[in-house]
Amino acid sequence: MKVRTGYACPVTDADEAARVASLLRPWVGRPVTRALRIRPDLVAGFRLEAERTLPESAGLG
């Protein structure tokens, strides 16, 4: 999981807005009409990994 923080600003260039709209899949039944760009200043997080399993005989002394 990663957490990113930064400043958000609207995408105002028409060509860039069209490119962003083509990449997004809105979850509401409306087209994308506005977008925000967040430039991350800080990225922090951790990795989740599956627990390693040991063979049954390894745990017996």
Secondary structure, 3 states (H helix, E strand, C coil): CEEEEEEEEECCCHHHHHHHHHHCCCCCCCCCCCCEEEEEEEEEECCCCCCCCCCHHHHCC
